[in-house]
Amino acid sequence: MSDRRLLLFDIDGTLITSGGAGENALREAMKTRFGVEENLEGITIAGATDSALAQTLLTRHTIPATPENCAALFDAYLHALRTALPQHPGRILPGILDLLEALKPHPACVTALLTGNLAAGAELKLRHFGVWDYFEFGAFADDHADRNELGRHARSRALHLLGEDFPPERIFVIGDTPRDVECGRAIGAKTVAIATGNYPLEDLAACRPDYLFADMTDTAALLDVLLPPAR
């Protein structure tokens, strides 16, 4: 029986920070497509899916959240994001490249994404920072507006693409928000919380993840958690 593991990484606040490019693109999309000024005040973006955000933003301005209006907002957002990424001080977060390089040659794991980004937005961000090609596939906001459903999509996609049905105990969800912990728990996966986003260690500790790190700079400690024990 295989003991290979499926590692599902969040993007914003975990792998990279866009330096505000994503938020700026959302505001710009609402303005250019629907003619409304949006300041995102009172909206929790960290851990949300783009699909849920679109519904929230449209409803807030009494614009029907129809599939057509959501699609129009997404098109405007992706166009604005492509322009915004080079104009903001984004970066890959500390330790990420070392970790991805260490995981890349290991046959004992599959590295993929579980993110609230649209698939096209995820690719724009990660290609901009040069790390898109480290990931074999992903589950995205296109799959479901509810983040807690994305783990099931990731598991199904792994079965379809790789022919391997990963049981929950061999799936690890890695992210920087309580919503990442919650969505991992929704499928019975192991949860790894990283305090590199908007939530400090004590807030993430209160969510009781299986593992908790301040950041990803200790590659050896992370590999001890993410890779199966050597036989």
Buried (B, 14 or more C-beta within 10 A) or exposed (E): EEEBBBBBBBBBBBBBBBBBBBBBBBBBBBBEBBEBEBEBEEBEBBBBBBBBBBBBBBEBEEBEBEEEBBEBBBEBBBBBBBEBBEEBEBEBBEBBBBBBEBBEEBEBBBBBBBBBBBBBBBBBBBEBBEBBEBBBBBBBBBBBBEBBBBBBBBBEBBEEEBEBEBEBEBBBBBBBBBBBBBBBBBBEBBBBBBBBBBBEEEEBEEBEBBBBBEBBBBBEEBBEBBBEEEE
